[in-house]
Amino acid sequence: MSTSASRDGATILDGTAGSLTRRTLLALTAAGTLAGTNGAVAAPQGQLTYGVHVSLAPVWFDPGESAGIITPYMLLYGLHDALLKAMPGSNQAPSLAESYSASEDGLVHEFVLRKGVTFHNGEPVTADDVRFSFERYRGASQSLLKQRVAALETPDAQRVRFRLKEPWPDFLTFYAGVSGAAWIVPRKYVTQVGDDGFKKAPIGAGPYRFVSFTPGVELVLEAFEGYWRKTPSVKRLVMKVIPDEATRLAALKRGEIDIAFSIRGELAGELLQTPGLSLKPVVVQGVFCVYFVDQWDPKSPWHDLRVRRAANLAIDCKTINDALTMGYSHVTGNPFVPDIFEFYWQPPAPVYDPAQAKQLLADAGYPNGFDAGFYNCDSSYTNIAEAVVNNWGEVGIRIKLRPMERAAYIKAFAEKQYKNVIQAGPAGFGNAATRLETHAVTGGTFTYGSYPELDTLFQRQAVELNYKRREAILHQMQQLVHEKAIYAPIWQLAFINGTGPRVAESGFGRIPGFPYTAPFEELALKAG
């Protein structure tokens, strides 16, 4: 028997495939996940109102369809709960599972469920629900998960055991991190109402229960006083959809909302100067970049490495950062792996050189530039796209901006409907391997093409149990992405938000790299 420490501070317990010895994954008090005693606490009171920057989509109410992006977790942390999840103090804190253990050979992974936990309808959370949630999962990395899991066993109502086909060092990262498979839904209820019915009236095991949803207008949640960890202090949460930044700021100033997501540029400066309001910048795990999806088409200008490098040199990342996020964003040069992730590789600093960009275009046969088609982007980040489009226009890359509402944009991205270029913003949980799997390896949710050497290296690292050797492979993969200019990096986003005078605890920044407010049960309003 041996015991080893994981990189996030959690204790992973080793045993044999046939007999697992369990201990607590980590000290629950240190992770901030100690179950509260709900008997002596005050009842939830008051209402906290958000101004949300995107139109909320019912698909985000269902963890079974999580697309590997961060946006659904804005809602999942309220409505649902997971076996393990990122929390203050740990990237994989015990939640519905009170402990986790792995066999010495890496083939068996077992979770012991916390006793006495119920869904919002009063039904207990059981191993059967965990099995059901895994089997119905069809979101990001579902193929990879299901290909590698040989069997899922439920010895009793409180235990779940995964048997893998071969050792996989990233099992926990994919299962309880990048995917939504470890977020548990009630089997009986989902079977009764169906997938569409579940999206209309979701039931989960999180700190807040669903009350109502008006598409394009608002989502209303109410505190679940039976939540295992602690009773939330705020009675009602209202998430109002306000796509326009200036309108969100005006609503915050008037006291119509208490929290405003995503306030940038001059508006952020205005917020900072407004008495009673607070600026809440959070450098997140979202890394913005431009994806050249036509680079595998020999007829496209983007097929030429010189053109892609020219596009990189033409983007003035520092100026865009200063103008839109007050210099808070990190300009790292890594297109989709944030600097807080395990196995992160630091590339050379980005260079802004429009003269060299023009020379590379001329060398590639485009002395007068070229028409580059469409620049596809999430409409809530059109201002970043406008800056890049302007930079490119200055060197002769003429491209038309095509913004789309986020849910439709993500759907089209994942279904490989776009051509030309895409402004991507990878922000899901995970590590460098999970980002590479999703964005650079054949079969990835958002991968339009790949290169054989990247695919080969990814398969090698997936079964490499030596940490240093695996790190070297993942660094090599990120270096190849950089050298081939598969993407043009912009920045690691600083998500800038605002709070009003009634907010005592917003939850911003409590979970490292997470852009939204969490844990929801910790939200608080000022007395009086």
Residue pairs with C-beta under 8 A, 6 or more apart in sequence:
1 14
1 15
1 21
1 104
2 14
2 104
3 11
3 12
3 13
3 14
3 23
4 11
4 12
4 14
5 11
5 12
6 12
6 92
7 342
8 90
8 91
8 92
9 26
9 89
9 90
10 25
10 26
10 90
10 91
10 92
10 93
11 23
11 24
11 25
11 26
12 25
12 100
12 101
12 102
13 20
13 21
13 22
13 23
13 101
13 102
14 101
14 102
14 103
14 104
15 21
15 101
15 102
15 103
15 104
15 108
16 103
16 104
16 105
17 103
17 104
17 105
17 107
17 108
17 163
20 101
20 102
20 103
20 108
20 110
21 101
22 99
22 101
22 110
22 112
23 99
23 101
24 94
24 98
24 99
25 84
25 92
25 93
25 94
25 97
25 99
25 100
26 90
26 93
26 94
28 34
28 35
28 94
28 98
30 89
30 90
31 87
31 88
31 89
31 90
31 93
31 94
32 87
32 88
32 89
32 93
32 519
33 87
33 90
33 93
33 94
33 95
33 229
34 229
35 114
35 228
35 229
35 230
36 228
36 229
36 230
36 231
38 225
38 226
38 227
38 230
38 231
41 230
41 231
42 231
42 233
43 225
43 231
43 235
44 223
44 225
44 231
44 232
44 233
44 234
44 235
44 236
45 233
45 234
45 235
45 525
46 234
46 235
46 236
46 525
47 234
47 235
47 236
47 237
47 238
48 234
48 236
48 237
48 238
48 258
48 259
48 502
48 503
48 523
48 525
49 237
49 238
49 239
49 240
49 256
49 257
49 258
49 259
50 237
50 238
50 239
50 240
50 257
50 258
50 259
50 260
50 261
50 517
51 240
51 242
51 247
51 248
51 251
51 252
51 257
51 259
51 260
51 261
52 74
52 239
52 240
52 241
52 242
52 261
53 242
53 243
53 245
53 248
53 261
53 262
53 380
54 71
54 241
54 243
54 378
54 380
54 405
54 406
54 407
55 215
55 216
55 241
55 243
55 405
55 406
55 407
56 75
56 213
56 215
56 219
56 239
56 241
57 406
57 407
58 199
58 200
58 213
58 215
59 65
59 72
59 199
59 407
60 71
60 72
60 74
60 75
60 76
60 407
61 75
61 79
61 198
61 199
61 202
61 210
61 213
62 185
62 195
62 198
62 199
62 202
63 72
63 76
63 80
63 82
63 133
63 137
63 139
63 180
63 181
63 183
63 184
63 185
64 133
64 136
64 137
64 138
64 139
64 180
64 185
64 195
65 138
65 139
65 180
66 72
66 76
66 139
66 140
66 179
66 180
66 183
67 139
67 140
67 410
67 414
67 445
68 139
68 140
68 141
68 178
68 179
68 428
68 438
68 445
68 446
69 140
69 410
69 426
69 427
69 428
70 284
70 285
70 286
70 427
70 428
70 429
70 514
70 515
70 516
71 406
71 410
71 427
72 180
73 429
73 514
73 516
73 518
74 515
74 516
75 219
76 180
76 183
76 206
77 85
77 206
77 516
77 518
77 519
77 520
78 206
78 207
78 208
78 221
78 237
78 520
79 202
79 204
79 206
79 208
79 209
79 210
79 221
80 183
80 184
80 185
80 202
80 204
80 205
80 206
81 95
81 96
81 117
81 183
81 184
81 204
81 205
81 206
81 228
82 95
82 96
82 176
82 182
82 183
82 184
83 94
83 95
83 96
83 97
83 100
83 111
83 113
83 130
83 160
83 176
83 182
83 184
84 92
84 93
84 94
84 95
84 97
84 100
84 172
84 176
84 182
85 92
85 93
85 95
85 176
85 182
85 183
86 92
86 93
86 177
86 429
86 511
86 512
86 513
86 514
87 93
87 95
87 511
87 519
88 510
88 511
88 519
91 177
91 429
92 172
92 176
92 177
94 100
94 114
95 114
95 229
96 113
96 114
96 117
96 125
96 130
96 184
96 205
97 111
97 112
97 113
97 114
98 112
98 113
98 114
98 115
99 111
99 112
100 109
100 110
100 111
100 112
100 172
101 109
101 110
102 108
102 109
102 110
103 109
105 167
106 164
106 167
106 168
106 169
106 465
107 163
107 164
107 166
107 167
108 161
108 162
108 163
108 164
109 161
109 162
109 164
109 171
109 172
110 159
110 160
110 161
110 162
111 130
111 159
111 160
111 161
112 158
112 159
113 125
113 126
113 127
113 130
113 157
113 158
113 159
113 160
114 125
114 228
115 158
116 124
116 228
117 124
117 125
117 205
117 228
118 124
118 125
118 205
118 226
119 125
119 186
119 189
119 203
119 204
119 205
120 203
120 204
120 205
120 209
120 210
120 224
121 186
121 189
121 203
122 226
123 186
123 188
123 189
124 157
125 184
125 186
125 205
126 157
126 158
127 154
127 155
127 156
127 157
127 158
127 159
127 160
128 154
128 157
128 187
129 184
129 185
129 186
129 187
130 154
130 160
130 184
131 152
131 154
131 160
132 185
132 187
132 190
133 181
133 182
133 183
133 184
133 185
133 187
134 145
134 149
134 152
134 181
135 152
136 185
136 190
137 145
137 179
137 180
137 181
139 179
139 180
139 181
140 178
140 179
140 180
140 428
140 438
140 445
141 174
141 178
141 179
141 434
141 437
141 438
141 445
142 179
142 181
143 443
144 174
144 437
144 443
145 174
145 175
145 179
145 181
147 165
148 164
148 165
148 166
148 168
148 171
149 162
149 163
149 164
149 165
150 163
150 164
150 165
151 162
151 163
152 160
152 161
152 162
152 163
153 160
153 161
153 162
153 163
154 160
154 161
155 161
162 171
162 175
164 171
166 463
167 463
167 465
168 462
168 463
169 462
169 463
169 464
169 465
169 470
170 431
170 433
170 434
170 462
173 430
173 431
173 433
173 434
174 430
174 434
175 181
175 182
176 182
177 429
177 430
177 431
177 434
178 428
178 429
178 430
178 434
178 437
178 438
184 205
185 198
185 202
185 203
185 204
186 203
186 204
186 205
189 198
189 203
190 198
193 200
193 201
200 213
201 210
202 210
203 209
203 210
204 210
205 227
205 228
206 224
206 227
206 520
207 223
207 224
207 227
207 229
207 232
207 519
207 520
207 521
208 221
208 222
208 223
208 224
208 232
208 237
208 520
209 221
209 222
209 223
209 224
210 221
211 220
211 221
211 222
211 236
212 219
212 220
213 219
213 220
216 241
217 240
217 241
218 238
218 239
218 240
218 241
219 238
219 239
220 236
220 237
220 238
220 239
221 236
221 237
221 238
221 239
222 235
222 236
222 237
223 231
223 232
223 234
223 235
223 236
224 232
225 231
225 232
227 521
229 519
229 521
230 521
231 521
232 520
232 521
232 523
233 521
233 523
233 524
233 525
234 523
234 524
234 525
237 520
237 523
240 251
240 257
242 248
242 251
242 257
242 260
243 379
243 380
245 262
245 263
245 264
245 267
246 267
248 257
248 260
248 261
248 262
248 263
249 260
249 263
249 267
249 270
249 271
249 498
251 257
251 260
252 258
252 259
252 260
252 271
252 277
252 498
252 499
252 500
253 274
253 277
255 500
255 501
255 502
257 500
258 499
258 500
258 502
258 503
258 525
259 497
259 498
259 499
259 500
259 503
259 506
259 517
260 271
260 497
260 498
260 499
261 495
261 497
261 516
262 380
262 495
262 496
262 497
263 271
263 279
263 496
263 497
263 498
264 324
264 325
264 383
264 496
265 323
265 324
265 383
268 279
268 325
268 326
268 496
268 498
269 326
271 277
271 279
271 498
272 279
276 500
276 501
277 498
277 499
277 500
277 501
278 498
278 499
278 503
279 496
279 497
279 498
280 496
280 497
280 498
280 499
280 506
280 508
280 509
281 325
281 326
281 328
281 494
281 495
281 496
281 497
282 494
282 495
282 496
282 497
282 508
282 509
282 514
282 515
283 328
283 329
283 330
283 492
283 493
283 494
283 495
283 513
284 338
284 427
284 492
284 493
284 494
284 495
284 513
284 514
284 515
285 338
285 340
285 341
285 427
285 428
285 429
285 492
285 513
285 514
286 338
286 425
286 426
286 427
286 492
286 493
286 495
286 515
287 332
287 334
287 335
287 336
287 337
287 338
287 425
287 426
287 427
287 489
287 491
287 492
287 493
288 381
288 384
288 423
288 424
288 425
288 489
288 490
288 491
288 492
288 493
289 335
289 336
289 423
289 424
289 425
289 426
289 487
289 488
289 489
289 490
290 311
290 315
290 375
290 388
290 421
290 422
290 423
290 424
290 487
290 488
290 490
291 421
291 422
291 423
291 424
291 439
291 446
291 448
291 486
291 487
292 302
292 308
292 311
292 421
292 485
292 486
292 487
292 488
293 302
293 418
293 419
293 420
293 421
293 422
293 448
293 449
294 300
294 302
294 303
294 373
294 419
294 420
294 421
295 302
295 303
295 308
295 449
295 486
296 303
296 448
296 449
297 303
301 307
301 364
301 366
301 370
301 372
302 308
302 372
302 420
302 421
304 364
304 365
305 484
305 485
306 360
306 361
306 363
306 364
307 360
307 361
307 364
307 366
308 484
308 485
308 486
308 488
309 360
309 485
310 356
310 357
310 358
310 360
310 361
310 364
310 395
310 397
311 357
311 392
311 397
311 485
311 488
312 350
312 485
312 488
312 489
313 351
313 352
313 353
313 354
313 356
313 357
313 360
314 352
314 354
314 357
314 391
314 392
314 394
314 395
314 397
315 350
315 352
315 388
315 391
315 392
315 488
315 490
316 352
316 387
316 391
317 331
317 350
317 352
317 489
317 490
317 491
318 331
318 352
319 352
319 387
320 384
320 387
320 388
320 490
320 491
321 327
321 328
321 329
321 331
321 491
323 387
324 383
324 384
324 387
325 491
325 493
325 494
325 496
326 494
326 496
328 494
328 496
329 491
329 492
329 493
329 494
330 338
330 339
330 491
330 492
330 494
331 349
331 350
331 489
331 490
331 491
331 492
332 338
332 339
332 346
332 347
332 489
332 491
332 492
333 346
333 347
333 348
333 349
333 350
333 482
333 489
334 344
334 345
334 346
334 347
334 478
334 482
334 489
334 492
335 481
335 482
335 486
335 487
335 488
335 489
336 424
336 426
336 435
336 439
336 440
336 481
336 487
337 343
337 344
337 345
337 432
337 435
337 436
337 478
338 344
338 492
338 513
339 346
339 492
340 512
340 513
341 430
341 431
341 432
341 435
342 431
342 432
343 431
343 432
343 433
343 470
343 471
343 474
343 475
344 432
344 478
345 432
345 474
345 475
345 478
345 479
347 478
347 479
347 482
347 489
348 482
350 489
354 391
354 394
354 395
357 395
358 395
358 396
361 367
361 369
361 370
361 395
361 396
361 397
366 396
368 396
369 395
369 396
369 397
369 398
370 396
370 397
370 398
371 398
371 399
372 392
372 397
372 398
372 399
372 420
372 421
373 399
373 400
373 419
373 420
373 421
374 399
374 400
374 401
374 402
374 418
374 419
374 420
374 421
375 385
375 388
375 389
375 399
375 400
375 401
375 402
375 420
375 421
375 423
376 402
376 404
376 409
376 412
376 413
376 418
376 420
376 421
376 422
376 423
377 384
377 385
377 401
377 402
377 403
377 404
377 409
377 422
377 423
378 403
378 404
378 406
378 409
378 410
378 423
378 425
379 403
379 404
379 405
379 406
379 409
380 406
381 423
381 425
382 401
382 403
384 423
384 490
385 401
385 403
385 423
386 401
388 423
388 490
389 399
389 401
392 398
392 399
393 399
399 420
399 421
403 409
404 412
412 418
413 422
413 424
413 446
414 445
414 446
416 448
418 448
424 439
424 446
424 487
425 493
426 435
426 438
426 439
426 446
427 493
427 515
428 434
428 435
428 438
432 474
432 477
432 478
433 458
433 461
433 462
433 474
436 454
436 458
436 474
436 477
436 478
436 481
437 444
437 458
438 444
438 445
438 446
438 447
439 446
439 447
440 447
440 450
440 454
440 477
440 481
440 486
441 447
441 450
441 454
441 455
441 458
442 450
442 455
444 450
451 480
451 484
453 480
454 477
454 480
454 481
457 473
457 476
457 477
457 480
458 477
460 473
461 470
461 473
461 474
461 477
464 470
464 473
481 487
493 515
495 515
497 506
497 508
499 506
499 508
501 526
502 525
502 526
503 524
503 525
503 526
504 524
504 525
504 526
504 527
505 522
505 523
505 524
506 517
506 523
507 516
507 517
507 518
507 519
507 520
507 522
507 523
508 516
508 517
510 518
510 519
510 522
511 518
511 519
517 523
